[in-house]
Amino acid sequence: MNTQTPASSFARRDRRGATRYRFIATTVVALAITMSACATGASPSVATSVAPTGSIEPAATATPSPSAAPAFPTTLTDDEGTAVKLTGEPHKIVSLTPSATETLFALGVGDRVVGKVEDVSLYPPDAAVVPDVAKFGTVDVEKIVSLGTDLVIAGGNNFNPPDKIAQLRTLGVPVVVLYAPDVPTVFSDIELIGMAVGKTAEAKDMTTSMKAGFDQIQAATTGLPKPRVFYEIDASQKIYTAADRSFLAAMIELAGGTPITTGSMTNFEIPLETLITKDPEIILLGDAAYGTTAEIVEGRPGWKVMTAVKAKAITAVDDVVITRPGPRLVEGLRDLAAAIHPDANLPSAPPTASGGAASPEPALSPSVAP
């Protein structure tokens, strides 16, 4: 079985160059973090239990209860099990993942964010004024320290280099490392960020609203057929889709579909012969932002025999909101459900976590999740 880390599977450049590479690599990293932890023996998380596919039951957590804002100083436990001491409420925060950037702005502390990771699908637009201090795979430690940073929110399982995280901690900068292998951990991570920045109640309100949105979407698809769904991460050379028990597979199931997966928890590549055998009834193009269209899919050698191709059931979706584990995940689930069940009586598009109306159509912009 191929257990190579997913990001290394995409070390190539095509017509869209490095931007497309970052989209593919980081999308798969965001979906594969639990599987790569299993394969590499990464440090156990405080939420190591993988919720059953399709479940949004709370994951186990060792973090303090978010029922009241913590008094500072306080110590929080991050997703790698590291105890992080905060001597006071942070006022100069660096976000090293796009989802953390979205969460911080949604919690109303965007004015405290002094540095962020480069994000070609930046959201919210207000974050554009924040300087970049990191790119996928690199972190400018010297710049972060020079900003007087008193809190860094980082991505685990090699989204941000572990040696850079260790270096920051050695220099006295508190670093909270997050990764969300499942939907419950998305909620607990938002609440953990809230506790870290003194916005515990606001974060709890946010996750309560998100959970209600998930429940409404699930209710709207309950009792409907569950078609076989192939979510295309990339097919420019090899074909990549959801791994077994991955975050993406869970999202498809929550949206009322039966996810076609690779048959492995560590490998996101699926052979064409296997895909033909599994015969998707619906094809969702997560790579539509890079020019992939239904016409291109229909013209691929061997694909015409699939039920989805014959029925022209091929739909572009916004990979950013579907795979980025942040405040807009309800929007992503609704987009998935609408693509799988276009006739379902779904709830109205939710407002964005920052208060504005959600985009009525997928933005189809490049993603650098998580």
Salt bridges, closest charged atoms under 4 A:
ASP14 OD2 - ARG20 NE 2.53
ASP78 OD2 - ARG169 NH2 3.04
GLU89 OE2 - ARG112 NH2 3.04
GLU102 OE2 - ARG324 NH1 3.00
GLU102 OE2 - ARG328 NH2 2.66
GLU118 OE1 - ARG22 NE 3.89
ASP119 OD2 - ARG324 NH1 3.26
ASP132 OD1 - LYS116 NZ 2.88
GLU191 OE2 - LYS204 NZ 3.61
GLU202 OE2 - LYS199 NZ 3.95
GLU232 OE1 - ARG300 NH1 2.75
ASP234 OD2 - ARG12 NH2 2.64
ASP234 OD1 - ARG20 NH2 2.12
ASP279 OD2 - ARG228 NH2 3.46
GLU281 OE1 - ARG228 NH1 3.35
GLU298 OE2 - LYS312 NZ 3.39
